[in-house]
Amino acid sequence: MEKITGNKKGINTILASLLMVVIVVVASVMVYAWSTGLLGTLLVHPTTGQENLSLEACSPCSFTSGTNVTMSIRELGTVNVTLTSYFVKDSSGNQYSRISWGAPNAPPVIAPNQVKGIIVLINAGCGSSCTLTGNAFTFTSGYSYTITMVTSRNTQFSFSVTR
């Protein structure tokens, strides 16, 4: 009968060794996860600063014509903000975009807790530096517009203005 069933002591040794390997691997994974979580909270993370623009005074905004608006923008964050482009969209979905916002009406750098007047031009006001998507429009009295400004860090800020 012993020839048929074989030696069971060898199988028990193999299963015990395999079980010990599994226990060691699981324990190692748990120690690794615990130590990286602990070390991750102890390490100092560098602060990179934050941009936070706010529309300071725009009720009503200063519309000197149907093609431009001056907005007072305050930087509430912790770093200087440089605006690089903007998009102006009307309620019908038509949009003027100025991807390269440079001279002569380049916006100033806005330092933390400072207010700057930003001139946003559309239509003939910005000439060939604006791109139109949809139908041409001007700032019309009583209408609402969404102005999205993009910073040099590629952060977008949207403001709603009404003429």
Stockholm file with secondary structure:
# STOCKHOLM 1.0

chainA/1-163         MEKITGNKKGINTILASLLMVVIVVVASVMVYAWSTGLLGTLLVHPTTGQENLSLEACSPCSFTSGTNVTMSIRELGTVNVTLTSYFVKDSSGNQYSRISWGAPNAPPVIAPNQVKGIIVLINAGCGSSCTLTGNAFTFTSGYSYTITMVTSRNTQFSFSVTR
#=GR chainA/1-163 SS CHHHHCCHHHHHHHHHHHHHHHHHHHHHHHHHHHHHHHHHHHSCCCCCCCCCEEEEEEEEEEEEETTEEEEEEEECSSSCBCEEEEEEEETTSCEEEESSCCTTSCCCCBCTTCEEEEEEECGGGGGGGCEEESSCCCCCTTCEEEEEEEETTCCEEEEEEEC
#=GC SS_cons         CHHHHCCHHHHHHHHHHHHHHHHHHHHHHHHHHHHHHHHHHHSCCCCCCCCCEEEEEEEEEEEEETTEEEEEEEECSSSCBCEEEEEEEETTSCEEEESSCCTTSCCCCBCTTCEEEEEEECGGGGGGGCEEESSCCCCCTTCEEEEEEEETTCCEEEEEEEC
//
